[in-house]
Amino acid sequence: MANVSNVSFRIDSDLKAQADTLFSQLGMNMTTAFNIFLRQAVREGCIPFNITINTPNSETIAAMLETERLLSDPSTKRYDVEDALKELKS
């Protein structure tokens, strides 16, 4: 068996629950997800994703919320590319 170490840290309960759900959908547990993250960080020699302080402004947040609302509304009209072009030309 490989030499293993335990790591313990605190995270927000809601964040943990959301992460558990996501990782489960991806077919893994939290330990596997963290091992993937750590291996990738070591392999690349950095955090394996961009970390920025850029936050969306209120207009962008409103647009994102509106998009989420429309995507979850079954009565929202959906288009494929050809239908959208036809409607734009009419």
N, C-alpha and C positions, 0 to 999 in steps of 0.2 A: 504494500500500500504506500502511496506517495506520502511524503512528509507534509502534514497540513497544519495550519494555524487557525484559530478562531479569531474573528474580528467582531466587535460589538460597537454599535453606534445608535444614536437616537434619531428618528425621523418622525415627521408629522403622521398621525394615524391615518388620515384621509389619503395622503400621498402614498403611504405604504399599501393601502387597500387598492388604490388605482393601479399601482405598479404590479401588485400581485395578480390582479385581473388581466392586465396586459401581458405579463410574462406567461401566465397560464394559457392565454389564447395563442401565444407563440410557441407553446409546448415546452416551457421551461419554468423553473422556479427562480426565486430571488437569488439564491446562491449561484446558479448557473449564469444568470444575467450579470451579476457583479464580476464573476470570473471572466466572462467575455469582455466586459468593459476594461478590467485591469489588464488582461492580455493585450488588448488592442492599444491601450495607453502605453504599455511598455514597448510594444512593437513599433509604434509610431514616435515614441519619445515625447508625447504631449497628450493633452486631453483630446480624445478622438472626435471632437465636434467643436464648432465655434461657440465661444462664450462671449457675448456682447452685452453692452448696457443699453443697446437700442431697444426702446419699447415703443409699441405702436401708439400713435396719437389717438385722441378721442374719436376722430372721424374714421380712422382705420378700425378701431375696436367696434364702433357701431356697424360698420360694413361687415365685419367678421361675424358679429352676432346676428345680423340680418341674414347672412348666407346660411348660418347654422339653422336659423328658424325656417328658411325656405326649404332647405334640404330635408328637414324633419316633417314638413307639411306635405301629406300625400296629395293634396289638391293643387299643389304648385305645378304649373305646366312645364313639361320637360321637352327638350328639343334634341334631335340629332343634328349634325352639321348641315345636312341638306335641307331639313325643315327650317332651321334657323335662317339660312340664306334665302330660302323662298319667302319667308315672312318679312325679312329685311327688304327684299326687292318689291314686295307688294305695297 
